[in-house]
Structures are given as C-alpha cells and as structure tokens.
Amino acid sequence: MRSGQLRQYQITVQSPPGGQDDDGNPRTEWWTVCRPHAKKEDLSGRELFAAQAAQSEVTTRFRIRYRTGLSSKMRLLCDGVIYNIEAVLDRDGRKRELQLMCSSGLNNG
C-alpha cells in the first residue's frame, strides 16, 4: 500500500479494561494501544428498529500498515465514532497491510 493512501485518517486503537496499570491498580477504562494512519472505506449500512427505537449499523474497513498485537477484542476511534473491530485480516499474508473489519452504531465498545 502506498503511504499517501494512509493519510486519510489517524485512528486510535484501544484495548478493553483488564489487567493493571503502571501503578498496579486494576484498569477500568479502555486504553490506547496505537494511533496509526489509515484509509477508511464504508462497505455497507442498514437501519432497523430495536427496543422501540430506530438504530443504524455501518460496516467499515480500515486499512493500516501491518503491526502485531491487534485483535477483535479491541475497538477503534475515528472522528469521534467508536468502531468495534470484528476481524483483523492480513489478506495476502505478506505482513504489509492489515484490514480491520469494523462495525459501528449498535454497540459502541
């Protein structure tokens, strides 16, 4: 992937509460893992009624440079929107690019 394509957004990848902070206290908030540059592509969207309220869900793909340690237990933030990471894909297996398949709207982390 060309570096110019990744200038679209800077995202924040967060890990769920768990473990301990630097002082040995249990974590209670999501904490930042990394802040890579990414390309964002909205793939699909839908609206539905749940619990007597209209809600929407959007499926989005974020492309970033390859890095280890990311999983579907994490979430990411982009322009104030919380995205749940559904899958982390290295499509060609060459460790050059990761595709983060995400959803937003129904469950924000």
The first five atom37 places (N, CA, C, CB, O) and aatype in JSON, in Angstrom:
{
  "aatype": [12, 1, 15, 7, 5, 10, 1, 5, 18, 5, 9, 16, 19, 5, 15, 14, 14, 7, 7, 5, 3, 3, 3, 7, 2, 14, 1, 16, 6, 17, 17, 16, 19, 4, 1, 14, 8, 0, 11, 11, 6, 3, 10, 15, 7, 1, 6, 10, 13, 0, 0, 5, 0, 0, 5, 15, 6, 19, 16, 16, 1, 13, 1, 9, 1, 18, 1, 16, 7, 10, 15, 15, 11, 12, 1, 10, 10, 4, 3, 7, 19, 9, 18, 2, 9, 6, 0, 19, 10, 3, 1, 3, 7, 1, 11, 1, 6, 10, 5, 10, 12, 4, 15, 15, 7, 10, 2, 2, 7],
  "atom_mask": [
    [1, 1, 1, 1, 1],
    [1, 1, 1, 1, 1],
    [1, 1, 1, 1, 1],
    [1, 1, 1, 0, 1],
    [1, 1, 1, 1, 1],
    [1, 1, 1, 1, 1],
    [1, 1, 1, 1, 1],
    [1, 1, 1, 1, 1],
    [1, 1, 1, 1, 1],
    [1, 1, 1, 1, 1],
    [1, 1, 1, 1, 1],
    [1, 1, 1, 1, 1],
    [1, 1, 1, 1, 1],
    [1, 1, 1, 1, 1],
    [1, 1, 1, 1, 1],
    [1, 1, 1, 1, 1],
    [1, 1, 1, 1, 1],
    [1, 1, 1, 0, 1],
    [1, 1, 1, 0, 1],
    [1, 1, 1, 1, 1],
    [1, 1, 1, 1, 1],
    [1, 1, 1, 1, 1],
    [1, 1, 1, 1, 1],
    [1, 1, 1, 0, 1],
    [1, 1, 1, 1, 1],
    [1, 1, 1, 1, 1],
    [1, 1, 1, 1, 1],
    [1, 1, 1, 1, 1],
    [1, 1, 1, 1, 1],
    [1, 1, 1, 1, 1],
    [1, 1, 1, 1, 1],
    [1, 1, 1, 1, 1],
    [1, 1, 1, 1, 1],
    [1, 1, 1, 1, 1],
    [1, 1, 1, 1, 1],
    [1, 1, 1, 1, 1],
    [1, 1, 1, 1, 1],
    [1, 1, 1, 1, 1],
    [1, 1, 1, 1, 1],
    [1, 1, 1, 1, 1],
    [1, 1, 1, 1, 1],
    [1, 1, 1, 1, 1],
    [1, 1, 1, 1, 1],
    [1, 1, 1, 1, 1],
    [1, 1, 1, 0, 1],
    [1, 1, 1, 1, 1],
    [1, 1, 1, 1, 1],
    [1, 1, 1, 1, 1],
    [1, 1, 1, 1, 1],
    [1, 1, 1, 1, 1],
    [1, 1, 1, 1, 1],
    [1, 1, 1, 1, 1],
    [1, 1, 1, 1, 1],
    [1, 1, 1, 1, 1],
    [1, 1, 1, 1, 1],
    [1, 1, 1, 1, 1],
    [1, 1, 1, 1, 1],
    [1, 1, 1, 1, 1],
    [1, 1, 1, 1, 1],
    [1, 1, 1, 1, 1],
    [1, 1, 1, 1, 1],
    [1, 1, 1, 1, 1],
    [1, 1, 1, 1, 1],
    [1, 1, 1, 1, 1],
    [1, 1, 1, 1, 1],
    [1, 1, 1, 1, 1],
    [1, 1, 1, 1, 1],
    [1, 1, 1, 1, 1],
    [1, 1, 1, 0, 1],
    [1, 1, 1, 1, 1],
    [1, 1, 1, 1, 1],
    [1, 1, 1, 1, 1],
    [1, 1, 1, 1, 1],
    [1, 1, 1, 1, 1],
    [1, 1, 1, 1, 1],
    [1, 1, 1, 1, 1],
    [1, 1, 1, 1, 1],
    [1, 1, 1, 1, 1],
    [1, 1, 1, 1, 1],
    [1, 1, 1, 0, 1],
    [1, 1, 1, 1, 1],
    [1, 1, 1, 1, 1],
    [1, 1, 1, 1, 1],
    [1, 1, 1, 1, 1],
    [1, 1, 1, 1, 1],
    [1, 1, 1, 1, 1],
    [1, 1, 1, 1, 1],
    [1, 1, 1, 1, 1],
    [1, 1, 1, 1, 1],
    [1, 1, 1, 1, 1],
    [1, 1, 1, 1, 1],
    [1, 1, 1, 1, 1],
    [1, 1, 1, 0, 1],
    [1, 1, 1, 1, 1],
    [1, 1, 1, 1, 1],
    [1, 1, 1, 1, 1],
    [1, 1, 1, 1, 1],
    [1, 1, 1, 1, 1],
    [1, 1, 1, 1, 1],
    [1, 1, 1, 1, 1],
    [1, 1, 1, 1, 1],
    [1, 1, 1, 1, 1],
    [1, 1, 1, 1, 1],
    [1, 1, 1, 1, 1],
    [1, 1, 1, 0, 1],
    [1, 1, 1, 1, 1],
    [1, 1, 1, 1, 1],
    [1, 1, 1, 1, 1],
    [1, 1, 1, 0, 1]
  ],
  "atom_positions": [
    [[0.84, -1.18, 0.0], [0.0, 0.0, 0.0], [0.88, 1.24, 0.0], [-0.96, 0.0, 1.21], [1.88, 1.31, 0.72]],
    [[0.52, 2.18, -0.79], [1.26, 3.44, -0.85], [0.97, 4.27, 0.39], [0.9, 4.22, -2.12], [-0.16, 4.3, 0.88]],
    [[1.99, 4.95, 0.88], [1.84, 5.71, 2.11], [0.85, 6.86, 1.96], [3.19, 6.26, 2.55], [0.2, 7.24, 2.93]],
    [[0.71, 7.42, 0.77], [-0.22, 8.52, 0.55], [-1.67, 8.14, 0.79], [0.0, 0.0, 0.0], [-2.48, 8.99, 1.15]],
    [[-2.01, 6.86, 0.59], [-3.38, 6.4, 0.81], [-3.73, 6.36, 2.29], [-3.57, 5.03, 0.2], [-4.9, 6.38, 2.65]],
    [[-2.72, 6.31, 3.16], [-2.97, 6.22, 4.6], [-3.08, 7.58, 5.27], [-1.87, 5.43, 5.25], [-3.21, 7.65, 6.49]],
    [[-3.02, 8.64, 4.52], [-3.09, 9.98, 5.09], [-4.53, 10.42, 5.35], [-2.41, 10.97, 4.18], [-4.75, 11.52, 5.86]],
    [[-5.49, 9.61, 5.01], [-6.89, 9.98, 5.11], [-7.32, 10.22, 6.56], [-7.75, 8.91, 4.49], [-7.98, 11.22, 6.85]],
    [[-6.96, 9.33, 7.48], [-7.38, 9.42, 8.88], [-6.26, 8.96, 9.8], [-8.66, 8.6, 9.12], [-5.43, 8.14, 9.42]],
    [[-6.25, 9.5, 11.01], [-5.44, 8.92, 12.07], [-6.42, 8.35, 13.08], [-4.46, 9.98, 12.73], [-7.22, 9.08, 13.66]],
    [[-6.35, 7.04, 13.28], [-7.29, 6.37, 14.16], [-6.6, 6.05, 15.49], [-7.83, 5.08, 13.5], [-5.38, 6.09, 15.6]],
    [[-7.41, 5.72, 16.49], [-6.9, 5.3, 17.79], [-7.43, 3.91, 18.06], [-7.32, 6.3, 18.92], [-8.65, 3.7, 18.12]],
    [[-6.53, 2.94, 18.23], [-6.91, 1.58, 18.56], [-6.83, 1.43, 20.08], [-6.0, 0.52, 17.83], [-5.82, 1.77, 20.69]],
    [[-7.92, 0.93, 20.69], [-7.99, 0.8, 22.14], [-8.21, -0.64, 22.56], [-9.1, 1.69, 22.69], [-8.86, -1.42, 21.86]],
    [[-7.66, -0.97, 23.71], [-7.81, -2.3, 24.31], [-8.81, -2.2, 25.47], [-6.44, -2.87, 24.79], [-8.86, -1.17, 26.14]],
    [[-9.6, -3.25, 25.71], [-10.62, -3.18, 26.77], [-9.99, -3.16, 28.16], [-11.58, -4.36, 26.66], [-8.83, -3.52, 28.33]],
    [[-10.79, -2.73, 29.15], [-10.29, -2.74, 30.52], [-9.88, -4.15, 30.92], [-11.36, -2.21, 31.48], [-10.48, -5.13, 30.48]],
    [[-8.89, -4.24, 31.72], [-8.37, -5.52, 32.18], [-6.91, -5.38, 32.49], [0.0, 0.0, 0.0], [-6.23, -4.51, 31.95]],
    [[-6.42, -6.22, 33.33], [-5.02, -6.13, 33.7], [-4.79, -5.0, 34.68], [0.0, 0.0, 0.0], [-5.71, -4.57, 35.37]],
    [[-3.56, -4.52, 34.73], [-3.2, -3.48, 35.68], [-2.48, -2.35, 34.98], [-2.32, -4.06, 36.8], [-1.83, -2.54, 33.95]],
    [[-2.61, -1.15, 35.56], [-1.87, -0.01, 35.03], [-0.45, -0.03, 35.58], [-2.59, 1.33, 35.38], [-0.06, -0.99, 36.26]],
    [[0.33, 1.01, 35.3], [1.72, 1.06, 35.73], [1.89, 1.07, 37.25], [2.39, 2.28, 35.15], [2.94, 0.68, 37.76]],
    [[0.86, 1.51, 37.96], [0.93, 1.56, 39.42], [0.4, 0.29, 40.09], [0.14, 2.75, 39.93], [0.42, 0.18, 41.31]],
    [[-0.06, -0.67, 39.29], [-0.57, -1.92, 39.85], [-2.05, -1.92, 40.15], [0.0, 0.0, 0.0], [-2.56, -2.9, 40.7]],
    [[-2.75, -0.85, 39.81], [-4.2, -0.77, 40.03], [-4.94, -1.41, 38.87], [-4.64, 0.7, 40.22], [-4.47, -1.35, 37.73]],
    [[-6.12, -2.02, 39.12], [-6.88, -2.61, 38.0], [-7.37, -1.53, 37.05], [-8.07, -3.42, 38.53], [-7.79, -0.45, 37.48]],
    [[-7.3, -1.83, 35.75], [-7.78, -0.87, 34.74], [-9.3, -0.9, 34.69], [-7.19, -1.19, 33.35], [-9.91, -1.96, 34.77]],
    [[-9.9, 0.28, 34.57], [-11.35, 0.39, 34.48], [-11.8, 1.06, 33.19], [-11.89, 1.16, 35.68], [-12.99, 1.1, 32.9]],
    [[-10.87, 1.58, 32.43], [-11.2, 2.28, 31.19], [-10.42, 1.68, 30.02], [-10.9, 3.79, 31.31], [-9.38, 1.07, 30.21]],
    [[-10.96, 1.88, 28.8], [-10.25, 1.46, 27.6], [-8.95, 2.24, 27.53], [-11.12, 1.68, 26.31], [-8.91, 3.41, 27.89]],
    [[-7.88, 1.61, 27.07], [-6.59, 2.3, 26.98], [-6.04, 2.19, 25.57], [-5.59, 1.72, 28.0], [-6.28, 1.21, 24.87]],
    [[-5.29, 3.21, 25.17], [-4.79, 3.34, 23.81], [-3.63, 2.39, 23.56], [-4.37, 4.78, 23.52], [-2.66, 2.35, 24.32]],
    [[-3.74, 1.62, 22.47], [-2.69, 0.68, 22.06], [-1.78, 1.35, 21.04], [-3.3, -0.62, 21.48], [-0.55, 1.27, 21.14]],
    [[-2.38, 2.01, 20.04], [-1.6, 2.68, 18.99], [-2.48, 3.71, 18.29], [-1.04, 1.65, 17.97], [-3.7, 3.72, 18.45]],
    [[-1.84, 4.59, 17.51], [-2.55, 5.62, 16.75], [-2.03, 5.64, 15.3], [-2.37, 7.02, 17.42], [-1.35, 6.59, 14.9]],
    [[-2.34, 4.59, 14.53], [-1.84, 4.54, 13.15], [-2.66, 5.41, 12.19], [-1.84, 3.1, 12.66], [-3.8, 5.78, 12.47]],
    [[-2.04, 5.72, 11.06], [-2.76, 6.37, 9.97], [-3.49, 5.28, 9.18], [-1.77, 7.18, 9.04], [-3.01, 4.15, 9.08]],
    [[-4.65, 5.63, 8.63], [-5.48, 4.62, 8.0], [-6.25, 5.17, 6.8], [-6.46, 4.04, 9.01], [-6.43, 6.38, 6.64]],
    [[-6.68, 4.24, 5.98], [-7.63, 4.53, 4.91], [-8.96, 3.93, 5.33], [-7.14, 3.96, 3.5], [-9.01, 2.77, 5.74]],
    [[-10.03, 4.7, 5.23], [-11.36, 4.27, 5.67], [-12.25, 4.03, 4.45], [-12.0, 5.32, 6.61], [-12.3, 4.85, 3.53]],
    [[-12.97, 2.89, 4.47], [-13.9, 2.57, 3.4], [-15.19, 2.04, 4.02], [-13.29, 1.52, 2.4], [-15.2, 0.98, 4.63]],
    [[-16.29, 2.78, 3.86], [-17.59, 2.3, 4.32], [-18.08, 1.26, 3.32], [-18.63, 3.47, 4.46], [-18.15, 1.52, 2.12]],
    [[-18.43, 0.07, 3.82], [-18.8, -1.03, 2.93], [-20.31, -1.23, 2.84], [-18.17, -2.31, 3.41], [-20.83, -1.47, 1.75]],
    [[-21.03, -1.12, 3.96], [-22.48, -1.29, 3.94], [-23.1, -0.63, 5.15], [-22.86, -2.79, 3.89], [-22.41, -0.29, 6.12]],
    [[-24.4, -0.46, 5.08], [-25.13, 0.12, 6.2], [-26.56, -0.36, 6.2], [0.0, 0.0, 0.0], [-27.1, -0.76, 5.16]],
    [[-27.16, -0.32, 7.37], [-28.57, -0.71, 7.47], [-29.2, 0.01, 8.65], [-28.72, -2.25, 7.61], [-28.52, 0.41, 9.59]],
    [[-30.51, 0.15, 8.57], [-31.27, 0.74, 9.66], [-32.29, -0.29, 10.12], [-31.96, 2.07, 9.23], [-32.84, -1.04, 9.32]],
    [[-32.54, -0.31, 11.43], [-33.5, -1.25, 11.97], [-34.13, -0.68, 13.23], [-32.84, -2.6, 12.27], [-33.64, 0.3, 13.8]],
    [[-35.21, -1.3, 13.64], [-35.89, -0.91, 14.86], [-35.59, -1.96, 15.93], [-37.43, -0.77, 14.64], [-35.86, -3.14, 15.75]],
    [[-35.04, -1.51, 17.04], [-34.75, -2.39, 18.17], [-35.14, -1.66, 19.44], [-33.23, -2.81, 18.2], [-34.77, -0.5, 19.64]],
    [[-35.89, -2.32, 20.28], [-36.34, -1.74, 21.55], [-37.09, -0.43, 21.31], [-35.15, -1.51, 22.49], [-36.86, 0.56, 22.02]],
    [[-37.97, -0.42, 20.33], [-38.83, 0.72, 20.01], [-38.04, 1.97, 19.59], [-39.69, 1.06, 21.21], [-38.54, 3.08, 19.74]],
    [[-36.84, 1.79, 19.08], [-36.04, 2.93, 18.63], [-35.35, 2.57, 17.31], [-34.99, 3.34, 19.71], [-34.93, 1.43, 17.1]],
    [[-35.23, 3.56, 16.45], [-34.52, 3.35, 15.19], [-33.03, 3.39, 15.45], [-34.93, 4.43, 14.13], [-32.52, 4.29, 16.13]],
    [[-32.32, 2.41, 14.91], [-30.88, 2.35, 15.06], [-30.26, 2.03, 13.71], [-30.46, 1.31, 16.13], [-30.92, 1.47, 12.83]],
    [[-29.01, 2.39, 13.56], [-28.34, 2.07, 12.31], [-27.01, 1.38, 12.6], [-28.11, 3.35, 11.46], [-26.43, 1.55, 13.67]],
    [[-26.56, 0.59, 11.64], [-25.28, -0.1, 11.76], [-24.53, 0.09, 10.45], [-25.47, -1.62, 12.09], [-25.1, -0.06, 9.37]],
    [[-23.26, 0.42, 10.55], [-22.41, 0.62, 9.38], [-21.23, -0.33, 9.48], [-21.93, 2.1, 9.27], [-20.61, -0.46, 10.53]],
    [[-20.92, -1.0, 8.37], [-19.74, -1.86, 8.3], [-18.66, -1.09, 7.55], [-20.07, -3.22, 7.59], [-18.88, -0.58, 6.45]],
    [[-17.49, -1.0, 8.16], [-16.39, -0.18, 7.63], [-15.1, -0.98, 7.64], [-16.23, 1.12, 8.45], [-14.86, -1.79, 8.54]],
    [[-14.27, -0.76, 6.62], [-12.95, -1.37, 6.57], [-11.91, -0.26, 6.72], [-12.73, -2.17, 5.24], [-11.95, 0.75, 6.02]],
    [[-10.97, -0.47, 7.65], [-9.84, 0.43, 7.82], [-8.59, -0.33, 7.39], [-9.72, 0.95, 9.29], [-8.38, -1.47, 7.82]],
    [[-7.77, 0.29, 6.55], [-6.52, -0.32, 6.11], [-5.37, 0.43, 6.79], [-6.37, -0.27, 4.55], [-5.3, 1.65, 6.73]],
    [[-4.49, -0.33, 7.44], [-3.33, 0.25, 8.11], [-2.09, -0.55, 7.75], [-3.54, 0.28, 9.66], [-2.2, -1.65, 7.2]],
    [[-0.92, -0.01, 8.05], [0.31, -0.78, 7.87], [0.31, -1.95, 8.85], [1.57, 0.12, 8.09], [-0.29, -1.86, 9.92]],
    [[0.96, -3.03, 8.48], [0.99, -4.23, 9.29], [1.62, -3.96, 10.66], [1.75, -5.35, 8.57], [2.62, -3.25, 10.77]],
    [[1.02, -4.52, 11.67], [1.58, -4.49, 13.03], [1.03, -5.68, 13.79], [1.24, -3.15, 13.76], [-0.05, -6.18, 13.47]],
    [[1.75, -6.13, 14.77], [1.31, -7.27, 15.57], [0.53, -6.78, 16.78], [2.52, -8.12, 16.0], [0.6, -5.61, 17.15]],
    [[-0.21, -7.69, 17.4], [-0.87, -7.39, 18.66], [-2.29, -6.87, 18.58], [0.0, 0.0, 0.0], [-2.89, -6.6, 19.61]],
    [[-2.85, -6.73, 17.4], [-4.23, -6.25, 17.28], [-5.18, -7.45, 17.22], [-4.4, -5.36, 16.01], [-4.84, -8.49, 16.64]],
    [[-6.37, -7.31, 17.84], [-7.32, -8.41, 17.85], [-8.75, -7.88, 17.78], [-7.14, -9.28, 19.11], [-9.0, -6.68, 17.87]],
    [[-9.68, -8.81, 17.62], [-11.1, -8.44, 17.52], [-11.69, -8.09, 18.89], [-11.9, -9.58, 16.9], [-12.86, -7.72, 18.95]],
    [[-10.93, -8.19, 19.96], [-11.4, -7.76, 21.28], [-11.24, -6.26, 21.47], [-10.65, -8.51, 22.38], [-11.73, -5.7, 22.45]],
    [[-10.57, -5.62, 20.54], [-10.29, -4.19, 20.64], [-11.34, -3.37, 19.89], [-8.89, -3.88, 20.09], [-12.21, -3.92, 19.21]],
    [[-11.24, -2.07, 20.03], [-12.1, -1.14, 19.29], [-11.22, -0.03, 18.76], [-13.26, -0.57, 20.19], [-10.06, 0.11, 19.14]],
    [[-11.79, 0.77, 17.86], [-11.05, 1.93, 17.38], [-11.94, 3.15, 17.33], [-10.46, 1.66, 16.02], [-13.16, 3.05, 17.23]],
    [[-11.3, 4.31, 17.4], [-11.98, 5.6, 17.33], [-11.52, 6.32, 16.08], [-11.71, 6.45, 18.6], [-10.33, 6.34, 15.76]],
    [[-12.48, 6.91, 15.38], [-12.17, 7.68, 14.18], [-13.19, 8.81, 14.09], [-12.19, 6.79, 12.9], [-14.39, 8.56, 13.99]],
    [[-12.72, 10.02, 14.11], [-13.59, 11.21, 14.03], [-14.72, 11.18, 15.06], [-14.18, 11.33, 12.64], [-15.85, 11.55, 14.73]],
    [[-14.43, 10.76, 16.28], [-15.42, 10.75, 17.35], [-16.4, 9.59, 17.32], [0.0, 0.0, 0.0], [-17.31, 9.53, 18.15]],
    [[-16.23, 8.67, 16.38], [-17.11, 7.5, 16.28], [-16.36, 6.28, 16.79], [-17.6, 7.28, 14.8], [-15.19, 6.08, 16.48]],
    [[-17.05, 5.45, 17.59], [-16.47, 4.22, 18.12], [-16.82, 3.07, 17.18], [-16.96, 3.93, 19.57], [-17.99, 2.87, 16.85]],
    [[-15.81, 2.32, 16.76], [-16.0, 1.16, 15.89], [-15.54, -0.09, 16.63], [-15.22, 1.34, 14.56], [-14.46, -0.11, 17.2]],
    [[-16.36, -1.14, 16.62], [-15.97, -2.43, 17.16], [-15.19, -3.18, 16.08], [-17.22, -3.25, 17.63], [-15.66, -3.29, 14.95]],
    [[-14.02, -3.7, 16.42], [-13.23, -4.47, 15.46], [-13.81, -5.88, 15.41], [-11.71, -4.48, 15.84], [-13.78, -6.6, 16.4]],
    [[-14.32, -6.27, 14.25], [-14.91, -7.59, 14.07], [-13.87, -8.62, 13.61], [-16.05, -7.51, 13.05], [-13.96, -9.79, 13.98]],
    [[-12.88, -8.19, 12.82], [-11.84, -9.09, 12.33], [-10.6, -8.29, 11.97], [-12.34, -9.91, 11.11], [-10.69, -7.14, 11.54]],
    [[-9.45, -8.91, 12.15], [-8.16, -8.34, 11.76], [-7.59, -9.25, 10.69], [-7.18, -8.18, 12.99], [-7.26, -10.41, 10.97]],
    [[-7.46, -8.74, 9.45], [-7.08, -9.59, 8.31], [-5.77, -9.15, 7.68], [-8.18, -9.57, 7.26], [-5.55, -7.96, 7.43]],
    [[-4.89, -10.11, 7.43], [-3.69, -9.93, 6.61], [-3.99, -10.69, 5.32], [-2.36, -10.46, 7.34], [-3.59, -11.84, 5.18]],
    [[-4.69, -10.06, 4.39], [-5.26, -10.73, 3.22], [-4.26, -11.51, 2.4], [-5.92, -9.72, 2.35], [-4.52, -12.66, 2.04]],
    [[-3.1, -10.91, 2.09], [-2.16, -11.61, 1.22], [-1.08, -12.37, 1.99], [-1.52, -10.64, 0.28], [-0.26, -13.05, 1.38]],
    [[-1.06, -12.26, 3.32], [-0.11, -12.98, 4.14], [1.31, -12.47, 4.05], [0.0, 0.0, 0.0], [2.24, -13.15, 4.48]],
    [[1.51, -11.28, 3.5], [2.85, -10.74, 3.3], [3.29, -9.79, 4.4], [2.92, -10.03, 1.97], [4.39, -9.24, 4.34]],
    [[2.46, -9.58, 5.4], [2.76, -8.71, 6.54], [3.12, -7.29, 6.11], [3.91, -9.3, 7.36], [4.08, -6.69, 6.59]],
    [[2.32, -6.77, 5.18], [2.5, -5.4, 4.72], [1.34, -4.5, 5.14], [2.65, -5.37, 3.2], [1.52, -3.32, 5.44]],
    [[0.15, -5.08, 5.17], [-1.06, -4.3, 5.43], [-2.04, -5.14, 6.25], [-1.72, -3.84, 4.11], [-2.15, -6.35, 6.06]],
    [[-2.74, -4.47, 7.16], [-3.85, -5.11, 7.88], [-5.14, -4.45, 7.47], [-3.65, -5.02, 9.42], [-5.19, -3.24, 7.25]],
    [[-6.18, -5.25, 7.36], [-7.52, -4.72, 7.15], [-8.31, -4.98, 8.42], [-8.21, -5.38, 5.89], [-8.46, -6.13, 8.85]],
    [[-8.81, -3.92, 9.0], [-9.6, -4.01, 10.21], [-11.06, -3.9, 9.8], [-9.21, -2.9, 11.25], [-11.52, -2.83, 9.4]],
    [[-11.8, -5.0, 9.9], [-13.21, -5.01, 9.54], [-13.99, -4.6, 10.8], [-13.68, -6.42, 9.0], [-13.89, -5.25, 11.84]],
    [[-14.75, -3.52, 10.7], [-15.37, -2.91, 11.88], [-16.85, -2.66, 11.67], [-14.67, -1.62, 12.23], [-17.35, -2.61, 10.54]],
    [[-17.54, -2.5, 12.79], [-18.96, -2.11, 12.75], [-19.16, -0.98, 13.75], [-19.9, -3.34, 13.08], [-18.45, -0.88, 14.75]],
    [[-20.13, -0.14, 13.46], [-20.46, 0.96, 14.38], [-21.97, 1.12, 14.41], [-19.77, 2.29, 13.95], [-22.67, 0.72, 13.48]],
    [[-22.45, 1.71, 15.47], [-23.87, 2.04, 15.53], [-24.65, 1.3, 16.6], [0.0, 0.0, 0.0], [-25.32, 1.93, 17.41]],
    [[-24.6, -0.03, 16.61], [-25.43, -0.79, 17.54], [-24.77, -0.97, 18.9], [-25.76, -2.13, 16.96], [-25.44, -0.87, 19.93]],
    [[-23.5, -1.23, 18.92], [-22.8, -1.48, 20.18], [-21.47, -0.75, 20.13], [-22.59, -3.0, 20.43], [-20.56, -1.15, 19.39]],
    [[-21.35, 0.28, 20.88], [-20.14, 1.08, 20.84], [-19.18, 0.71, 21.95], [-20.48, 2.55, 20.92], [-19.06, 1.41, 22.96]],
    [[-18.49, -0.4, 21.75], [-17.46, -0.83, 22.68], [-18.04, -1.42, 23.9], [0.0, 0.0, 0.0], [-17.3, -1.84, 24.79]]
  ]
}
